[in-house]
Every structure is written in structure tokens, then in C-alpha cells.
Amino acid sequence: MLTPIGGVRLPVQTAPLAKQAKLQAKGTRVYLRLPERNAYTLRVREGDAVLAGTLLATEDDGTPIYSSVSGTFGGIFVNGGHEYLGVVDDAEMRKCAVCEPETRDIQDISPSELRKKAELLGILDIHAGDKLCRTVAKAFEASGGEPITRLVINAFDVCGGSFTNYIQATQMPGDLIGGAKLLARMLGAGKIVLLVDADHPQAYASLKEKIGDNPLFVLGKTVVCYPMTDEMILEMLYGKRLPKGVSPASQGMFLTDAQTVVQFCSAMLTGIPQTMRWLTAAGDGFAQQAVLQLPLGTPWQNVLAACKFKDKEPGYAAIGNSSLRGKTAKGVCEDNATTVIAAKQKTGLPTPCICCGQCAFVCPVWLQPMKILYTKKLLDKQILVNDCIGCGCCDYACPSLLPLSKLIAEYQKDAEGGASHA
């Protein structure tokens, strides 16, 4: 069993959530985000009837933007300073294909064909929060021409109450394995590493049955600690820590998650572009916790309403992806969102540091956050600027309730200001 260095163990819910919450669809809008600086070409007109999979716009690099629902194109909307294409849902969910279903053996499809198909089908790399075709292109660029030899797939969920990737592993293991093979073929990777949560043996058993003795795969169990960054995962697997900002592709590795490869496989088999994604709503701030399948571009308010968020009760907050570092769930669901946690925030007044060392023990980048309470040296501040990832693990672990990550952020600004005046 693998164990990461650093991070915190969030409360784990081992009994899977039921997929019972339903989004209110008819008459609601979905919002598909447009690229910055008007770098797109609109392909429909306001008032046009569209199907799920209808091409709405094309980005300047050729990446398509499809409608994720069937209904009426409502035009361009601004939300949170970003432009979105809005479609009014008619709740029928009629889909259209953009290419023929793939029937060939994987080895008969060239890597270049697969890259074009990933772009045409609009596959989203949930792990990176960007289109898969772009994250693969960036990986090849970062590798400097060296081959991508290993594909690492996270089939675990970082938030303790989440079951988004668990659903992929237990209910769609065939698509997960098939999608992993497709992506490995695209990358030219000769080994696929699948990681599952040690607390969810059913996920391991489902994938083990599908993999059999296939030498292409390595299936491993891991203790899951938030934030499980790429750096933590690669250090856990290979004993080597990447410097902050260095791509895993520079070491011949590509990381993604289970949901991404499942969506890739499904789209290839049907010829229908990706229009849906999975998300877990967990925490006692929801009257109805659930794993939902929702259209891309769904507003957070639709998710919160479907799961009966207790917004009238004082103290509850809904946070996307993590209650430690995530953002308040408002506006449109982010492309990298896999979970929304609704819980009461930790309250209480800070007390003096007791020098217990818990903040240093959980820090995933080996800092000693308590030292910021005592040091005024610019050198120490510069180290924090370079290394701190703002995960909030130190805040979570501190028994004195000290806002360590906030203090570090303030020191970062001071150090950056000092560097700019140097």
C-alpha cells in the first residue's frame, strides 16, 4: 500500500452515496465558457434550436464548444467577468453525433488520429480543468521531445465524502480500462498506473477483475491524503519530488483522473461529444447527499437546489472541491470541479502557538509554517513565496486555530513587494 508524504486525512465516508438527486432541467440554462479576448467564431444564432452535441462555437485553435443540453440557444451572457454561451434546457436531452462510432481495435488507430478525435469530441480533462487535446499538447511540449512513457490515473477521490471517481471504477470499469488504453495509445505510454483508495476495496476489486493479468497495467492501493498534488503522487510512486511548477511530462509522465478516461471511451464508442460530467455533493449541509450526472456548464445554484442545501441555517457554506482550499460554489461549475462540500466552517478564536509541529508534519511541500510567527527575514519569506501551494493543510491541523495560510499569503505579498523594489 502506498502512503503519501504530507497532507491531511479528511473524514472518510465509506458507504457510497446513492445517485438520487435530480437537477431541475426544463427552463434552466447551462453556460459554456468562451475563451478570453473573443478568440472564437459563433456557429449558431440566438433563438436556434440545438441538440446536446450541437456545435455552438469554435475557438481560434480549432477546439469546438458544444451544447451540453437540447433546447434553445439563448445568446452570450456575462457571469463573474467571463463570457458564456447560454442554452435554455428543454429537458428532453436529445443528442447528436459528430462522427461515426469507433469500431476498430485500439492498435489500428494512430496516436495522431486519437488526438484529433479527442479534440473533435470535446473531451474535458477534469484533472487539469482544460480540454484533453490541450493538456496532451502541453505535455508533449513540456517533455522536450522525450516520450511520455507512463500514464497515471487517479481512481480515488481526494475529498473524504466524494464518490465521483469511485462511481467510475465500480460502475464503469470497462470504460475506464478502455479509455486508459486509448489515452496511453495517444501518448505512446507503455505503462498505465491506476491508483485506488485503500478505503474502497470494491473499486480495487472491480478494476482488478477487468485488468486480469494485462501487463500494460499496474493497479495500486493508496492512502488518500488531501491535497494529493501531482508532486505528492509522483513522489509516492517513484521517490522523486518535482520542483513546483515543473510538469510531470518532463519526467515522462502524464496524470489524469478516472472520469476523464471514462468520458473519452464513451465518446469514442458512440461518436457523441462529451456533454455530461459527474460530481459529488457531500456534507451535512445537504439534506440529500448524492452523486449527480450533470450537463457541462451547469450553474452551482442548480446543484445546490437539487441536493437541498441548507442555506437558511446559519454557519453552512458550500465549497467546490475542498473545504480547505476550494472556492465558494457560486456562478458556473468549474471544469475541474468533482465535489461540492456543504459543511459548517471551523469557528473559534486563535490562541498562541504551542509549538506542536503539526503544521510542519502535514505540509505537503515540507515547510514549517509556524516559523512565520517568529521570522522577519526576507530569505524565509522568499522560500515561502516559491514553495507554498496554499492548500490549507496547516490551518486544518493547527490546534490553536491559527490562520497560517493567510499569514503566509500576506508574507508572500510582502516578499514580492520587496523583490520588486530590490
N, C-alpha and C positions, 0 to 999 in steps of 0.2 A: 504493500500500500504506500502511496506517495503522500508526503506531507509538505506543504509549502512553508517557507521561512517568512515569518511576519504575518501581519493581518490579524483579524479578529474572527472568532466563531460566532456568527449570528444565531439566534434561536432557530432550530430546525423543526419543521413540521413534516413528519414522515408519512402521515396519511394523505394520499393525493386528493386534491380538490376536485369536486365534480364540475363538469362543463355544463352549467345550468343557467347561467346568466345570459340574457339575450339583449342585444342592443336594439333600441328604438330606431328603426330604419326609415320607414316611409316619411318623406317630407324633410328629413335631415340632410345636412350637407357633409361631404368629405372635402378635404382641402389638400391638393397635391402641390407640394412646394416647387416654385420655379427657381432657376439659378439666378445669381446676382447679376446686376448690370444688364438686364434684358437680353441675356445671351440665349435666346430661344426663338423658335418660329411656331406660331399658333397654327394648328391644323383643323380647328373647328370654329364655329361661330356661336355666339351666345344664343341660347334657345334650341340648339341642335339636340336631338335625341341621341343618346350614346348607350353602348353596352359596356359591361365590365370587360376591359381589354381594348376599347376603342382608343386609337392614338389621338391624344389631345394636343400635344406639342412635341417638338424635337429640340433638344439642346444643341448648341453650336458644335459640340463634339460628336453629334450623332446619337446621343443617348435618348431613347424615347421616354415620354411621360404618358402613361395610360390611365384611363379612368378605372378606378377600383370598384365602381358600382355601376349598375344600369340606371338611367334616369335622364335628366336634362342638364346640359352644360349651362352653368349659371354665370360664367364670366370670370374675371380676375378680381381677387379680393386681397386686401392687405390685413395682416394679423401679426402683431408683435414686430412690426418693421419689415416683415418679409411678404413677398407676393406669392399668392397661391391660386391655382385653378380650382374653382368650386363646381361641384356637381351635386345636384339635388337628387337624392336617392328615391327610386320608385319602389324599393323593397322587393323587386322581382328577381334580382341577381341573375340576369341573363348574360352569359359570357360569350366572347368571340375569340377564335384562334387567330394567331398571326403567322403561323407556319404549320407545316404538316407534323403530326406526331412522329417522334423518332422511334424507329423500329430496328435500327442497325445495332450490331454488337459494339460495345464501347471502343474496342481496339480498331474498329473500322472508321471511327470518327477522328479526324485530326485535331490536335490541340488548337489550331487556328480556327477551325470550324466551331469548336466549343466556345471559344472566346466570343465569336460573332453571335452564337446562339444566346449566350448569357446576356449580351447587350440587347439583342432583339427582344428577348423575353423579359427584360427589365428586372432581372434578379437582384434583390437587395441583400447586401452583406450586412446582416443585423449586427454582427460583432463590431464592424467598423462604422456603421451608420452611413454607408455610401453604397453606390451601385457596385456589384461584384466585378463587373468588367473594369471599373476604375481601380478597385483595390488590387486586382491581379496585375494591371498595368503598372501601378506604383510599386508592387513587389518586384516585378522584373527589373524596373529601373533601379530600385534600391539594391538589388543583388549584384549590380555591376556586370551583368552578363554571365554571372555564375548560375548554375542550375538550382532550382528550388527542389530540394531532394525529399523534404518531409512536410506532410500536411498534418497539422494538429487541430483536432476538432473537439471543442468543449461540449460535451453532452451532459454537463451539470449546470445547476443554477446557483449563482453567487448569493442571491438573497435567500435567506433560510425558508421563507414561506412561498417561494416561487416554484412552479412546476412546468414552466414553459418548455425547457429542453427535455425534461422528464417525459412529457407527452410525446415528443418526437421519438424518443428512444423506446418507449414502451408500446405506443400505438402505431407508429410508422417506422419500425426498424428497417423494413425493406427499402423504403425510400431513402432513409438515412444512409444506409450502406451503398445504395445505388448512386446517390448524389455525391457521396465521398469518392467513389470511383471516378465519376465524371470530372470532379474538380481536380483530383490527382492526375488524371489524364491531361487536363488542360494545363496544369502546372508542370507536368513532367516528373512528378514526385514518385519515388519508388517505395515509399513507406507512408502509411496512414496511421497516426496515433489517435485513438479515441479515448477520451477521459470521461469517466462517470463518477458520480458522487458515491462515496463509500456507504453513505446512509440510505441509499436507494438500491438495494440488491436486485430488485425487479428490472431496473434499467440495464444492469450488467448482464443479467440472465437473458433478456430479450436480444441484446446485441450479440452476445456470445453464441446464441443459437443460430443467428443469421450468418455470422462470420465463419463459424466452423473452424477449419484448420487453414484458412486462406492466409498464406504468408505475407500478403500485402498489408495486413492489419496487425496492429498492436493494441490490445484493449487493456486499459488500466483503471484501477480504482484510486481515487484521491480524496483526502480530507479537504473539504472546501472551506477556505477562509476568505472573507472579504478583504481586499478588493479583487484578488486573483487577477492581477495585471498580466500582460504578456510576459513581462520580465520575470514575475514570480513563477509563472508556468514553465518557462524555458529553464530557469534555474533549477526548479524542482525536477525536471526531466533530464537535463544534461549537465547540471552542476556548474553552469556558466551564466553569470548575470550580465545582461546587456546594459550599457550606459543609457541613461534617459535620453529619449529622442532617437535612438538607433533602431532601425527597423529589423524585426526578426528575419526578414528576407535576406539581410546582409550575411546571415549565418545559414542560409539555405532553407529557411522555414517559413511557412505560411499558416497563420492562425485564423480560424473562424469558428462558428458555432453550429450546433446540430440543426437549428431551424433553417439556416441558410442553405445547407446542402439538401435538406428535405424539399424545400421550395424549388430548388434547381432541378431535382429529379422529377418532381411532379409536372413542372412546366415543360420539360423535355418530352415527357411521355404523352402529354396532351396537346402541345402546341399553343396552349393558352398562357399568356403572360401572367406574371405574378401580380395579383390584385389584393391578396389577403396576407395576414400575418397573425401570429399568436402572441398573447400577452396574459400574464397572471395578475389578478387583483387580490391582494392578500392583506391581512391585518385586521385587528378587531374594530377598526374604524369603518369597515364594510359590514353591513348586515348580511350580505351574500357574497362570500369569497368564491372566486371561480377562476378557471382558465377560459379565456374568451378567444374566439377567432373573429377578427375584425378587419374591415377594409383598410388599406393603406390610406393615410390622411384623415383618420377618424379624430374628431376633437376629443380632448380629455373629458370634457363635461359629459359626453355620451357614455364613456366608460364608467365614470363615477355614478351616473344615474342608473346604469344597468345593474351595478353592484350595490346600490343603495348606500352611498357614502353618508356617514353621519355628520353632515356639515352643520347641523343645527346644535350639535353637542359641543361644548367648549373644549378646547385643547387638541382636537384632532386635526391632523394635516395629511394631505395626500401627496406623496413624493414619488417621482418617477425613478425607477431602477434601484435606488438605495435611500434609506432614511438617513444615512451618514453623509453622502456626498451628492445625492441626486437633486434634481430641480423640482420645484413645486409643479404639480400636474395641472397646467393651465395652457390654453392655446391648443395646438395640434400635437398629437402623439409624435415624439421624436422617432427618427428612423432606427435608432439604436435602443429604443425602449423595449424591454422584455417583461418588466414588472412595474406595478404601482403599489406602493405600501401605504396603507392608511393606519396611522397609529398616533398616540399622544406623544408629544415631544418631551424629552427629558427636561425636568424643571428643577429649580433649586439654585441657591447662591453659591458661587465658588468659594472654596476655603483654601488656606495656604497649602502649597506643595508639601507632601510628606516624603518625597524622595524615594518612592516605592519602585520606580523604574518600569512601571507597566507601560508607559508611553513608548519607551525605547524598545521594550520586548515585542510590542505589536507592530512597530513601524516597518512597513514592507520595503523601505529603502534605507534601513539601518541608521536613521538619525536618532538623536537623543533630544526630543522636543523640550524636555524640562529645562535644558540648558538655556533656552531663550529667556527664561525668567531671570537669569543671572548675568548673561553676557551682553556686552555692548560693543564687541569687536566686529568691525566691518567684515573681516575674513569669515567669521562664523555666519554672518548674515548672507554672504555670497554663496556659501555652501548650501544654505537653506534654499536660496533662490534657484540654484542649479538642480537640487535633488528632490525637494518636497513635491509630492504629487497632489496634495490637498485632499487625501482620501477621508480624513476624519477619524481614522482608527484611534489616534491618541485621545481625541475627545471622548470617544466611546469607552475607552479603557480607564480614563482618569477617575479615581475615586473622589477626587477633590472638585470635580466638575469644572475644571479649568478649561477655558476656550482656547486650547493650544493651537488648533489650526488657524483660528482667527488671528492670534498673536503672530504666528509665523507669516501669515499673509501680510500683516502690517509691516513686519520686518523685511519682507520681500520688496514692498514698495519703497521703504527707506533705502534699502541697498541699491535698488535700481536707480533711485534718485541720486544716490551718492556716486554711482558709477557714471551717471550721465554728466555729473559736474566735475568728474576727475579729469 
